[in-house]
Amino acid sequence: MGLKTNSLFLVLFVGVALGQDIWGDSEETNPTEYGTTKAPSNLPITGPSCIVKGQRGTCVESRAYCKTPHTGADAVTWRSSTKDTRCPGSSICCKDSDVVPLGSSSTSTTSTTSTPSPTHTIRTSSTAPPVGCGIRNKNIFDRGNAKVTLARFGEFPWTVAVYEINDDGTETYSSVGSLIHPRVVLTIGNRFDRGGRFRIRAGDWNLVYRQERLLHQEREVESMVVHEMYNSGSGAYDVGLLFLAADVTPDKHINYACLPNSNEAPPPSTKCLASGWGRAALDQPLQQTQKMVELPVVERSSCQTKIRTGLKNEYYSLDASMMCAGGAGQDTCQGDGGAPLVCPYPGQTERYYQAGIVSWGVGCQKKGLPGVYADVAHLRDWIDRNVKAKGYTTNHYTP
Protein backbone atom coordinates (compact mmCIF):
# COMPACT_ATOMS: atom_id res chain seq x y z
CA MET A 1 0.00 0.00 0.00
CA GLY A 2 1.45 3.36 -0.94
CA LEU A 3 0.38 6.95 -0.47
CA LYS A 4 -0.73 8.79 -3.57
CA THR A 5 0.64 12.29 -3.02
CA ASN A 6 3.82 13.93 -1.78
CA SER A 7 1.75 16.15 0.48
CA LEU A 8 0.50 13.15 2.40
CA PHE A 9 4.09 11.93 2.74
CA LEU A 10 4.92 15.25 4.40
CA VAL A 11 1.96 14.96 6.73
CA LEU A 12 3.15 11.59 7.93
CA PHE A 13 6.63 12.80 8.73
CA VAL A 14 5.98 16.32 10.01
CA GLY A 15 2.56 16.18 11.69
CA VAL A 16 3.10 12.50 12.29
CA ALA A 17 4.94 11.21 15.31
CA LEU A 18 7.27 8.51 14.03
CA GLY A 19 8.29 7.50 17.47
CA GLN A 20 5.98 8.71 20.10
CA ASP A 21 5.77 9.80 23.90
CA ILE A 22 3.77 9.64 26.71
CA TRP A 23 1.74 12.16 28.59
CA GLY A 24 1.31 15.88 28.37
CA ASP A 25 3.28 18.58 30.10
CA SER A 26 4.50 17.01 33.28
CA GLU A 27 6.72 17.56 36.25
CA GLU A 28 9.66 15.25 36.64
CA THR A 29 10.20 13.93 40.12
CA ASN A 30 13.32 13.43 42.21
CA PRO A 31 15.20 10.39 40.86
CA THR A 32 16.28 9.49 44.41
CA GLU A 33 12.65 8.58 45.16
CA TYR A 34 12.44 5.89 42.52
CA GLY A 35 14.80 2.96 42.44
CA THR A 36 17.95 4.96 43.06
CA THR A 37 20.58 4.29 45.65
CA LYS A 38 19.61 5.43 49.15
CA ALA A 39 22.33 3.50 50.99
CA PRO A 40 25.15 4.15 51.27
CA SER A 41 24.14 7.83 51.24
CA ASN A 42 27.65 9.22 50.91
CA LEU A 43 28.02 8.88 47.15
CA PRO A 44 27.92 12.13 45.17
CA ILE A 45 25.76 11.98 42.07
CA THR A 46 27.64 11.17 38.88
CA GLY A 47 25.24 13.32 36.95
CA PRO A 48 25.65 15.89 34.21
CA SER A 49 28.12 18.71 34.43
CA CYS A 50 26.58 22.06 35.32
CA ILE A 51 27.38 25.76 35.50
CA VAL A 52 27.50 27.62 38.82
CA LYS A 53 28.20 31.35 38.99
CA GLY A 54 29.65 31.19 35.49
CA GLN A 55 32.06 28.34 36.31
CA ARG A 56 32.01 24.64 35.43
CA GLY A 57 30.58 22.48 38.18
CA THR A 58 29.48 18.96 39.09
CA CYS A 59 26.10 17.79 40.41
CA VAL A 60 26.57 16.39 43.93
CA GLU A 61 24.07 14.71 46.21
CA SER A 62 24.05 17.28 49.02
CA ARG A 63 25.84 20.30 50.45
CA ALA A 64 27.96 17.92 52.53
CA TYR A 65 30.00 17.31 49.38
CA CYS A 66 30.62 20.92 48.47
CA LYS A 67 33.07 23.18 50.31
CA THR A 68 31.13 26.26 49.26
CA PRO A 69 27.44 25.28 49.03
CA HIS A 70 25.43 27.21 46.49
CA THR A 71 21.77 27.97 46.88
CA GLY A 72 18.97 29.77 45.13
CA ALA A 73 19.09 29.71 41.35
CA ASP A 74 22.16 27.47 41.42
CA ALA A 75 20.27 24.55 43.05
CA VAL A 76 17.61 23.93 40.44
CA THR A 77 15.18 21.02 40.40
CA TRP A 78 15.80 19.09 37.24
CA ARG A 79 12.53 18.64 35.34
CA SER A 80 12.63 17.75 31.66
CA SER A 81 15.40 20.18 30.74
CA THR A 82 18.60 18.91 29.12
CA LYS A 83 20.55 22.10 29.76
CA ASP A 84 23.89 21.80 31.53
CA THR A 85 22.79 24.26 34.23
CA ARG A 86 20.40 21.71 35.74
CA CYS A 87 20.98 19.03 38.37
CA PRO A 88 18.71 16.05 39.15
CA GLY A 89 16.23 16.32 41.98
CA SER A 90 17.52 17.86 45.22
CA SER A 91 21.19 17.66 44.22
CA ILE A 92 23.17 20.87 43.90
CA CYS A 93 25.69 22.28 41.46
CA CYS A 94 29.13 22.60 43.06
CA LYS A 95 32.22 24.18 41.48
CA ASP A 96 34.61 21.42 40.48
CA SER A 97 37.30 22.89 42.72
CA ASP A 98 34.92 22.77 45.71
CA VAL A 99 33.75 19.15 45.44
CA VAL A 100 34.66 17.22 48.60
CA PRO A 101 36.47 13.96 47.71
CA LEU A 102 34.89 10.69 48.79
CA GLY A 103 36.22 9.43 52.11
CA SER A 104 37.19 12.95 53.20
CA SER A 105 37.10 13.58 56.97
CA SER A 106 34.75 16.47 56.27
CA THR A 107 31.99 13.98 55.46
CA SER A 108 29.97 12.02 57.96
CA THR A 109 31.12 8.62 56.78
CA THR A 110 34.40 6.84 56.11
CA SER A 111 33.10 4.64 53.35
CA THR A 112 35.64 4.02 50.59
CA THR A 113 33.09 2.95 48.02
CA SER A 114 34.04 4.53 44.72
CA THR A 115 31.69 6.56 42.60
CA PRO A 116 30.64 4.83 39.36
CA SER A 117 32.18 6.36 36.26
CA PRO A 118 30.02 8.73 34.23
CA THR A 119 30.45 6.23 31.40
CA HIS A 120 27.96 3.41 31.43
CA THR A 121 28.47 0.39 33.63
CA ILE A 122 28.23 -3.22 32.51
CA ARG A 123 27.36 -5.52 35.39
CA THR A 124 26.76 -9.19 35.95
CA SER A 125 23.50 -10.65 37.21
CA SER A 126 22.80 -9.95 40.87
CA THR A 127 19.94 -12.38 41.26
CA ALA A 128 17.90 -14.95 39.38
CA PRO A 129 15.50 -13.23 36.94
CA PRO A 130 11.74 -13.88 36.94
CA VAL A 131 10.67 -17.20 35.46
CA GLY A 132 9.75 -16.77 31.80
CA CYS A 133 9.18 -13.73 29.61
CA GLY A 134 6.75 -10.86 29.99
CA ILE A 135 6.75 -10.53 33.78
CA ARG A 136 5.89 -6.97 34.81
CA ASN A 137 7.72 -5.99 38.00
CA LYS A 138 4.94 -4.13 39.80
CA ASN A 139 6.65 -4.22 43.19
CA ILE A 140 10.37 -4.15 42.45
CA PHE A 141 10.56 -0.57 43.78
CA ASP A 142 7.51 1.51 44.65
CA ARG A 143 6.52 4.34 42.35
CA GLY A 144 5.88 6.70 45.28
CA ASN A 145 3.67 9.76 45.14
CA ALA A 146 4.59 10.82 41.63
CA LYS A 147 2.79 13.76 40.06
CA VAL A 148 3.09 12.07 36.67
CA THR A 149 2.76 8.49 35.54
CA LEU A 150 6.29 7.23 35.98
CA ALA A 151 7.11 3.62 35.38
CA ARG A 152 8.53 2.05 38.50
CA PHE A 153 12.22 1.27 38.37
CA GLY A 154 12.43 -2.08 36.56
CA GLU A 155 8.66 -2.27 36.03
CA PHE A 156 9.02 -3.02 32.31
CA PRO A 157 12.26 -5.03 32.31
CA TRP A 158 12.24 -5.66 28.56
CA THR A 159 12.27 -1.95 27.58
CA VAL A 160 15.66 -0.79 26.29
CA ALA A 161 16.99 2.59 25.14
CA VAL A 162 18.78 2.73 21.78
CA TYR A 163 21.60 5.19 21.08
CA GLU A 164 23.30 6.10 17.81
CA ILE A 165 27.10 6.31 17.94
CA ASN A 166 28.38 9.48 16.29
CA ASP A 167 31.56 9.77 14.23
CA ASP A 168 33.40 11.33 17.17
CA GLY A 169 32.46 8.43 19.47
CA THR A 170 29.75 10.30 21.38
CA GLU A 171 26.21 8.92 21.47
CA THR A 172 22.81 10.41 20.73
CA TYR A 173 19.51 8.99 21.97
CA SER A 174 17.76 7.39 19.02
CA SER A 175 14.74 5.29 19.94
CA VAL A 176 13.37 2.45 22.06
CA GLY A 177 13.25 -1.32 21.70
CA SER A 178 12.37 -4.48 23.58
CA LEU A 179 14.71 -7.28 24.60
CA ILE A 180 13.45 -10.61 23.23
CA HIS A 181 16.65 -12.68 23.43
CA PRO A 182 20.06 -12.18 25.12
CA ARG A 183 21.34 -10.94 21.74
CA VAL A 184 18.21 -9.54 20.05
CA VAL A 185 16.23 -6.31 20.40
CA LEU A 186 12.90 -5.82 18.61
CA THR A 187 12.27 -2.28 17.38
CA ILE A 188 11.00 -0.20 14.44
CA GLY A 189 12.51 -0.16 10.98
CA ASN A 190 12.46 3.57 10.25
CA ARG A 191 15.46 4.39 12.45
CA PHE A 192 17.66 1.66 11.00
CA ASP A 193 16.93 1.35 7.29
CA ARG A 194 19.78 3.76 6.53
CA GLY A 195 22.42 1.91 8.55
CA GLY A 196 24.67 3.47 11.18
CA ARG A 197 26.31 2.41 14.45
CA PHE A 198 24.18 1.82 17.53
CA ARG A 199 24.29 0.55 21.10
CA ILE A 200 21.55 -0.32 23.55
CA ARG A 201 21.04 0.06 27.28
CA ALA A 202 19.04 -2.64 29.06
CA GLY A 203 17.73 -2.08 32.57
CA ASP A 204 17.98 1.72 32.44
CA TRP A 205 15.29 3.93 33.97
CA ASN A 206 16.57 7.49 34.24
CA LEU A 207 18.82 8.07 31.24
CA VAL A 208 21.04 10.61 33.00
CA TYR A 209 21.06 9.62 36.67
CA ARG A 210 23.85 7.17 37.53
CA GLN A 211 23.03 5.93 41.05
CA GLU A 212 20.12 3.58 40.38
CA ARG A 213 20.05 0.61 42.72
CA LEU A 214 20.65 -1.89 39.95
CA LEU A 215 22.83 -0.67 37.12
CA HIS A 216 22.01 -1.02 33.47
CA GLN A 217 23.92 -3.04 30.88
CA GLU A 218 25.18 -1.58 27.65
CA ARG A 219 25.81 -3.60 24.49
CA GLU A 220 26.97 -2.71 20.99
CA VAL A 221 24.74 -3.52 18.02
CA GLU A 222 26.65 -5.88 15.77
CA SER A 223 24.15 -6.02 12.89
CA MET A 224 20.55 -5.19 12.12
CA VAL A 225 17.78 -6.18 9.76
CA VAL A 226 14.72 -4.23 8.59
CA HIS A 227 11.64 -5.85 7.06
CA GLU A 228 12.07 -6.18 3.31
CA MET A 229 8.55 -4.77 2.79
CA TYR A 230 9.11 -1.69 4.95
CA ASN A 231 7.64 1.37 3.23
CA SER A 232 9.00 4.72 4.37
CA GLY A 233 6.05 6.54 2.79
CA SER A 234 3.20 4.64 4.41
CA GLY A 235 4.97 3.22 7.47
CA ALA A 236 3.92 -0.31 6.53
CA TYR A 237 5.99 -3.19 7.97
CA ASP A 238 7.81 -0.79 10.29
CA VAL A 239 9.83 -3.42 12.16
CA GLY A 240 13.49 -4.18 12.67
CA LEU A 241 15.77 -6.42 14.72
CA LEU A 242 19.04 -5.37 16.35
CA PHE A 243 21.57 -8.17 16.90
CA LEU A 244 23.97 -7.50 19.76
CA ALA A 245 27.70 -8.18 19.96
CA ALA A 246 27.39 -9.80 23.41
CA ASP A 247 24.69 -11.29 25.61
CA VAL A 248 22.56 -9.18 27.92
CA THR A 249 22.37 -10.91 31.30
CA PRO A 250 18.86 -11.18 32.81
CA ASP A 251 18.44 -9.64 36.25
CA LYS A 252 15.67 -8.39 38.54
CA HIS A 253 15.20 -5.36 36.31
CA ILE A 254 16.17 -6.96 32.97
CA ASN A 255 14.08 -9.62 31.27
CA TYR A 256 12.55 -10.59 27.91
CA ALA A 257 9.28 -9.53 26.32
CA CYS A 258 6.84 -12.25 25.30
CA LEU A 259 5.63 -12.14 21.70
CA PRO A 260 2.17 -13.26 20.56
CA ASN A 261 1.53 -16.00 18.06
CA SER A 262 0.20 -14.89 14.69
CA ASN A 263 -3.41 -15.40 15.86
CA GLU A 264 -3.10 -13.64 19.22
CA ALA A 265 -3.80 -10.01 18.41
CA PRO A 266 -5.57 -8.29 21.35
CA PRO A 267 -9.31 -7.62 20.94
CA PRO A 268 -10.58 -4.01 20.73
CA SER A 269 -10.76 -2.07 24.02
CA THR A 270 -8.03 -4.20 25.63
CA LYS A 271 -6.12 -1.93 28.01
CA CYS A 272 -2.44 -2.11 27.09
CA LEU A 273 0.67 -0.25 28.29
CA ALA A 274 3.46 1.58 26.49
CA SER A 275 6.75 2.62 28.11
CA GLY A 276 9.45 4.93 26.79
CA TRP A 277 11.43 8.18 27.03
CA GLY A 278 9.94 10.23 24.20
CA ARG A 279 8.62 13.79 24.15
CA ALA A 280 5.65 14.90 26.22
CA ALA A 281 4.49 16.86 23.16
CA LEU A 282 5.92 17.75 19.77
CA ASP A 283 7.41 20.99 21.14
CA GLN A 284 8.79 19.42 24.33
CA PRO A 285 12.24 17.91 25.03
CA LEU A 286 12.83 14.19 25.44
CA GLN A 287 11.99 12.78 28.85
CA GLN A 288 14.79 11.57 31.11
CA THR A 289 12.81 9.13 33.27
CA GLN A 290 10.94 6.18 31.83
CA LYS A 291 7.19 6.66 31.94
CA MET A 292 4.19 4.58 31.04
CA VAL A 293 0.73 5.17 29.60
CA GLU A 294 -2.36 3.02 29.41
CA LEU A 295 -3.82 2.79 25.91
CA PRO A 296 -6.92 0.91 24.75
CA VAL A 297 -6.69 -1.11 21.53
CA VAL A 298 -8.82 0.43 18.76
CA GLU A 299 -10.73 -1.70 16.27
CA ARG A 300 -9.18 -1.56 12.77
CA SER A 301 -12.06 -0.09 10.74
CA SER A 302 -12.75 2.50 13.42
CA CYS A 303 -9.06 3.44 13.52
CA GLN A 304 -8.90 3.74 9.74
CA THR A 305 -11.86 6.13 9.77
CA LYS A 306 -10.25 8.28 12.48
CA ILE A 307 -6.88 8.34 10.70
CA ARG A 308 -8.57 9.31 7.43
CA THR A 309 -10.13 12.27 9.24
CA GLY A 310 -6.80 13.24 10.79
CA LEU A 311 -4.95 13.01 7.47
CA LYS A 312 -7.84 14.61 5.56
CA ASN A 313 -7.58 11.73 3.11
CA GLU A 314 -10.70 9.63 2.61
CA TYR A 315 -8.73 7.02 0.65
CA TYR A 316 -6.17 6.17 3.31
CA SER A 317 -6.03 2.44 4.02
CA LEU A 318 -4.58 1.01 7.23
CA ASP A 319 -2.03 -1.61 6.23
CA ALA A 320 -2.39 -5.19 7.49
CA SER A 321 0.95 -4.80 9.29
CA MET A 322 -0.47 -2.04 11.52
CA MET A 323 -2.68 -1.87 14.61
CA CYS A 324 -4.00 1.08 16.62
CA ALA A 325 -4.24 2.10 20.26
CA GLY A 326 -5.12 5.24 22.20
CA GLY A 327 -7.11 8.24 21.04
CA ALA A 328 -8.50 9.28 24.42
CA GLY A 329 -5.98 12.08 24.97
CA GLN A 330 -3.09 9.91 26.10
CA ASP A 331 -0.53 8.93 23.52
CA THR A 332 3.06 8.16 22.67
CA CYS A 333 5.09 10.75 20.74
CA GLN A 334 8.38 11.50 18.99
CA GLY A 335 11.29 9.72 20.66
CA ASP A 336 9.20 6.68 21.61
CA GLY A 337 9.61 5.02 18.21
CA GLY A 338 10.24 1.31 18.70
CA ALA A 339 8.75 1.25 22.19
CA PRO A 340 6.77 -1.86 23.13
CA LEU A 341 3.01 -1.79 23.55
CA VAL A 342 2.27 -4.70 25.88
CA CYS A 343 -1.10 -6.25 26.73
CA PRO A 344 -2.04 -8.60 29.60
CA TYR A 345 -2.53 -12.28 28.96
CA PRO A 346 -6.16 -13.15 29.71
CA GLY A 347 -6.49 -14.36 33.28
CA GLN A 348 -2.95 -13.32 34.23
CA THR A 349 -2.16 -10.20 36.24
CA GLU A 350 1.63 -10.07 35.96
CA ARG A 351 2.45 -11.47 32.51
CA TYR A 352 2.16 -9.39 29.34
CA TYR A 353 2.83 -9.92 25.64
CA GLN A 354 4.02 -7.32 23.15
CA ALA A 355 1.17 -6.57 20.79
CA GLY A 356 2.62 -3.50 19.09
CA ILE A 357 5.68 -1.40 18.32
CA VAL A 358 5.32 2.40 18.47
CA SER A 359 5.45 3.61 14.87
CA TRP A 360 3.57 6.82 13.98
CA GLY A 361 0.52 8.97 14.53
CA VAL A 362 -1.12 12.19 13.33
CA GLY A 363 0.58 14.58 15.73
CA CYS A 364 0.57 13.49 19.39
CA GLN A 365 -2.17 13.28 21.98
CA LYS A 366 -4.94 14.53 19.77
CA LYS A 367 -8.21 13.35 21.22
CA GLY A 368 -10.01 10.99 18.89
CA LEU A 369 -6.84 10.13 16.94
CA PRO A 370 -5.24 6.80 17.91
CA GLY A 371 -1.54 6.11 17.49
CA VAL A 372 -0.42 3.58 14.89
CA TYR A 373 1.73 0.61 15.90
CA ALA A 374 3.42 -2.21 14.02
CA ASP A 375 1.32 -5.32 14.63
CA VAL A 376 3.61 -7.88 16.26
CA ALA A 377 1.21 -10.81 15.77
CA HIS A 378 1.16 -10.12 12.04
CA LEU A 379 4.97 -9.88 12.04
CA ARG A 380 5.72 -12.87 14.28
CA ASP A 381 6.68 -15.24 11.44
CA TRP A 382 9.15 -12.68 10.06
CA ILE A 383 10.68 -12.17 13.52
CA ASP A 384 11.07 -15.92 14.07
CA ARG A 385 12.60 -16.44 10.64
CA ASN A 386 15.27 -13.79 11.17
CA VAL A 387 16.06 -14.83 14.74
CA LYS A 388 16.55 -18.43 13.61
CA ALA A 389 18.68 -17.29 10.66
CA LYS A 390 21.20 -16.02 13.22
CA GLY A 391 21.22 -19.44 14.89
CA TYR A 392 19.23 -18.23 17.91
CA THR A 393 16.26 -19.88 19.61
CA THR A 394 12.79 -18.35 19.89
CA ASN A 395 12.28 -19.82 23.38
CA HIS A 396 13.18 -16.64 25.26
CA TYR A 397 10.16 -14.71 23.94
CA THR A 398 7.75 -17.65 23.80
CA PRO A 399 5.87 -18.21 27.10
Phi, psi and omega in degrees: 000130181232159178274149191267344183226154176294330181295323179291325175303317181293323178301317183293333186249358172248302177285342184274145175261099178274065184134116198239174178229189199235129162074144181285195182307128188218164179253121177292152181250169183296120181301335181292347180275347190229092171075006181264165187292123175252344178213131359290152185267005186267006184271121173297154178288132171266069184258199181288158171291162183213175180240126178232123181050040176080004181242154179294137180223181179230141177283122179239158191294323182204173180295343179297343183252018179225124182296326179235085184302141180246143184232191176062229186293347181273351179243078189262137174289125181282121180255253178249013181286149174248013180288149182293344183282354186261151174232148182295139169053230183268006178291164182236160177269122182240135176306140182306323181288346182257357181292130180280124180298150175299143178081001180294148180292348179282350177264168186272006181220158179250016181303141178252014178299130183276153178282132177302146180295149175299337174286162192281143187263135172256125184236165174265170182296136179263343183197163179295134180287169175301156180282119176083172183276167168073015181277119177275126182274081183291332188242014184299315170212136186293147182286336180076194183266064183287145176276349176232171182274085174278144166288145171294156175301123179077007184296321179244081193290353179267347185283126181236149174266141180245132180239142172267136180268121181281168181300330181272007178092349176285170181234150179231130178305134185244306189190196183234162175205180177230137179281123180240356182196155179307336183239012187225132174242131176268133183205193177278170176265333192287352174267347192233003181285349179255009180079198182119177178248135185221159169219160181238156171240122175257141178081012178274158182225301170257120190288349181248319184295141187243011182243031177295150188302319177242125187279154181279170176242139181243134181224144176281147174273121182275320178203168181211158177220138177245144182307134183295343179259010179300132182240112184289344178277316183262340185082008179293146178053046181277078183215144177212162176235134175253125179257126189269155182282340180211158181295144163271134182267121178301150181206185178305320186254011180225120181204178185263149171280146170273144175248145180283156168289170186295345180249020185246033177294141183291143178289158178306147179077357174301131180274113182245172186230137173243146180224138181182187185237021186286187184289150174286331177201168185300332181260014182253158177286168174297149177280151178265328184255135181297134180235172180220156179217142177268129184227127176281142175291138181251133180301143191303309184294324178294318178298316181300319178297316181293318180293322176302318178296315181296322180275350185056045181219102184288353182259357182300137179236125179289121184293154180296340181274004183245155170222170184229151176206151177097206179101001181257019180106338174263149187194169166261169187209188181304136183100345177262006180306131181092352182292145180281137168257112186248144182235148182286141170293137179305130177082359179241136185262343185245344185255133183233158173236151183275108181274328186218167175234125182304125184237291182204175178192167177273096188069204177222139171061031175273121184300133181090355179244106178291161170275156181253135185233147170292135184273106186293324178299318179294332185261001187302317182298320178295318179299310180303315184299319182282328175294315180294327180297336177273359181086015182261157178271156176266004186296329186294330181252012177250115184292000000 
